[in-house]
Amino acid sequence: MTASRLLVKLSQRLFEVAAEQTAFCDRLLHPQPQPSAILWCQPRPQPHPFEIVPPLPWQPEWCDRLTAGQQPGKHPLHDAGAFYCLDFSSIFAISVIQEIITAIATVIDVCAAPGGKSIAAWRALQPPVLISNEVIGKRIGALRSNLIRCHIHPAWITNRDSQVLAAEIPQTAQLVLVDAPCTGQSLIAKGGKAPGCFHPVTINNNANRQKRILANSAQLVAGQGYLVYMTCTYSPEENEQVVQWLCDRFPHFQPVPVPALQAHQSHLADFPCYRLFPQSGLGAGAFTVLLQNTATTEPQPFPAEFWQHARAIAPPEPAATVC
């Protein structure tokens, strides 16, 4: 199998060194098993039920990277809600929230299904209010199931377009997460399919959608609050260029350096943002950036009618003993 013209062209845009271009294309043409990770929602049991890899400097203390060949999703502790399974690239993307040292009262996850980023934010920051929003109705079942299984509470699920959220609850959150819909190019590195993901028309359509969602999401962030933008794709049009577009139009949003991720700084931007590529062996790939709203406006209260459309996650039953 040989790399397509569009894949080769992308590799040349991403990397100046020919060896890196080749390694990138090779990982997509010959997918390798990706390292699985678990996000602990309850304290780790002792002895540890899995064989783990030593943590990386940026790795949150509440997650573990497993050695190859394990199936944590089949372990009884998974059904008990002790942990959530996800790609290690997703841990990389959400790890930027560790740079937030102020108390976070409200988190809004704008594109939440199936729930991994919401669960990570809940685990890391313990916000009194977590709103997991998903605009695609058929994905809400999985989101709700995961939040319930992992005993995430208090939390609410909403099914609103980002434009509706911006109009209804502006400047209400200290942290807004946008794990944006994208071309999904990293699915190829997992052995999956993403038809047309390297075509300029597909990339442009996704970038325009991302800009709309991100601009609406920015309006949810209260003064001094944070906005995280993440994708699981490689094209600069969907990553660095979207962030630059936002900062040009909303200059009060400034990218925040994350020293722990400095080794992963994107060379395609002159502001702090970070990439993980599949040839690293750490995951299929991700892009992430942490931005802060430098305005000093106070958080706005939620209007009472908003909660009429939000579905609360019921208080959890006592969690199963983790042993």
N, C-alpha and C positions, 0 to 999 in steps of 0.2 A: 504494500500500500504506500502510495506517495502523497505528499502534502498537496492540497489544492492551491491554485494560484492565490486565492483570497487568504488562505491560512499563511502561506509564505509571506505575503505582503504585510499581514498583521504582525508576524514575528519580526520582520525587518523594522517595523515602526516601534515595536516594544523594546528591541535589543540592538545595540550597536555591534556587539561581538558576534561573529558568525557561529561560534560554538554554543552560545546561549540560544540563538535562533534555532539551531538544530535540536538542542535539548528540549526546548519548548514544543516544537512540532512533534518530536518523537513521543513525548508524553501524551499528546492528543491522538496520535496515530496508533500508539500501543499503550492503552490505559493500564495503569498499575493499581493494585488494591490500595485504597485510600485509608489512612489511619483513622480509626473510629475514636470518638471521645464520648465521655459521659459527664454530664453536668449534675453535680450532687444537689438534690433538693432537701435531703436530710443529712445528718452527720454521717461521715464514712464509717462503715462497720469495721470491726477488727476481729479476725484478720481480714485483710482486703480481699474481696471476692474475685478480683481480676489481676492479671499480670499487667503492670503499667510501665511506661517509659519515663525516665527521669524528666521532671518538668523543665520547660524552657523559661528564660528570665521573664518573659511577658505573660506567661500562662497564669490565669487566675487560680487562686488557691482552691477554689470550689469546683475545679474540673480536673479530670485525668485523661491522659492519652494512653490508649491501650496498645499492647503489642498485637501483631497481625494474627488473624485467624480466630479471634474471639467473637462471640455473639451475645453481647450484653442484653439485647432486646428479648432474648429468650430466658433470661434469668428471672426468678421469682421476684427479686427486688424491683425489677422494672415495672411489673404489674402493680406492685405495692406503692409505686410513685416515689421510690427512693432516689431515682435519677432519671434524667432525660438523655436520650442518645442523639448525637448530631455529628456532622462532619467537623473535623478539627479546624477547617477553614472558617467555619462559623464562629468558633471560639476566638480565632484571630480577629475577625471583624468586630465582634462585640467587646473585645478586650480593652478598647479605647475608653470605655466608661470607667475603668479603674483610675483614670486621671482626674475624675471628678471627686473632689474632697468635701464639697459642701453637701448639706442635707438635701435630699430630693423628696419633695412632698408628693409630686404627681408625675407619673410617667405615661406618655401616650405612645403606643406602638402603632403606627399608621397602617402598615402592611403586615399584619401579625401572623397569619396562618403559616405553618402549623403550630407556632407558639414558642419556638426555641429562644428567640431574642427577648420575648416578654419574660420568659422564665429566668433567663440569665439576668435581666435587669432587676427582677424581683429578688433573686438570690443575692445579687451584689449590693443592692441599695436599700432593700426593704421599704419601698415607698408606701405610705398610707393609702395612696390611690394609684392603681394600675389599670389603664384602659387599653384593651387589646382590640384594635379595630381591623376588620377585614371586609373589603368591599365586595369580594366574590362570595356570594351566598353559599355555594356548594362546598366551600372550604371552611365554613364556620364550625361544622360538626367536628372536624379533626382538631381545630383550635380549642373548642370547648372541652373535648375529651381529654386533651393533654393538660389543660389547666386544672381540670378536676382531678385527674389521676395524680398529678404532681402536687396536689394540695396547695395551689396558689390562691392565696386569700389575704386581704380583700382584692378583688379584681372584677372588672366589668368588661363585657364584650359588646362592641357596637358594629354596625354594618352600614357605614356611611362613606360616601365619596370624600376624598380629601378636601375638595372645594366646599362641601357642606360643613365639614368639621371646622374649616377656617372661618366660615361665617357664623357658626354657632358658638364656638368656644375659643375665640382668639386669646392669646397671651395667658393661657391657664396653666401651662406645664413647665416644670423646671428641666425636663428631659423629654425630647421627642426622638423616636427611632424611626428611620426610614430604610427598611431593607427592600430596596426598590425592585419592582418587576424589571427584568432585563432580558437580553438575548440568551442568557444562560449558557454562554460558551464553555464554562467549566464543566457542564454536564458531559461534554465529550471526553474530558479527562477521567470521568468516572465510568466510561463505557456506555453512556447513555446517548440519546439523540436530541439534537436541537436544530431542526431543519432551518436552513437559511440564516443561521446565526452569525455568519461572517459576511453576509451580503450588505453592502452600504445602505440599501433601502431599509432593511430590517433594523440595522443599527440606528439609523436616523429616526425611524419611527419610535423606537424604544427611548432614545435620548430625549425626544420631545415629550413623551409621556413622563419620563423621570423629572424633567424640568418642571412640568406642571405640578406633579405630586410634591416635589421638594419645595417649590415656592409656596404652595398651600400649607405645607407642614411647618415651614418657617414662621408662619403667622400664628401658630399655636404656642410658640416658645415665649415665655415671659422674659422680662429683662434680666440679664445675667444668667439666663438658662442656657441649655445645651441642645444641640441638634447633631445626631449621628446619621451619616449617610453611608450606606453599604450596598455593594452588589456582589454577585458571584460571576462576573464576566470580565473580560480582559480589555475590550476596546476603549481607547482613551475618550472617545466621544460620549461614552456612558459613565465615565468616571471623572477624571481630572477636569474635563471640559464642562461637565455638568456643574461641578463645584465652582469652577471659575465663573460660569454664567450666573450662579446664585450670588456669589460675592460681589459681582459687578452691579447687580440689581438691588441687592440688600447689603450695602457696605457696612452696616452695623453687625453683620455676622463675620467673625474672624476665625480661621482655622487655628486650632490649639495644638501645639507640639505635644507629642506623646513620647518622652525619652526612651521608654522601654521598647518602642518599635522603631527606633532610629535606623537600625540595620535594614529595615524594610521600607525606608523612605522611597517614594516613587521618584525616579529620575525624570519623569515626564511633567513634573510640576515644580514651581518655585515656592510652594507653600507646603506645610506639613500635611501629608496624606500618605497612606501606606498600602502596599501590595504584597500579596503572597502568590507565588507562581507554582504551577504543578511540578516543575522539575526540582523544586526544593524538597520533595518527598514528605511535606507536612500537610498536604491537602490538595484539593482540586484547584484552589485559587480563590482569591477574594480581594476586594478593594474596600478601604474604610477611611473615614475622616471624621474628626470631632470638631464641631464648630460651636462658638459661643456667641450669644446675642449680647453685645456690649452695651445695649441700651439699659437705662436704669429704671424703667417702668416697673411698677408693682404687678404681681400676678393678679389676674382678674378672677372673680368667683365664677363658678359654673352656674349657668341659669338652671332653675328648677326643672324646666321642661326637658332639658337634655337627658336627665336621668330616666325619663319616661321611655326613651328608646334604647336604654342600656340594660343589658341582661347581667345581673349579678351572678358571680360564681358563689354557690352556697358555701357556708363555712364547712371546712372539711371534717369528716369523721376522724377520730383519733388515728394517727398514722400507725401503720403496722410497725412492730418493733424491728429495727434493722440489726440483724445479728448474723 
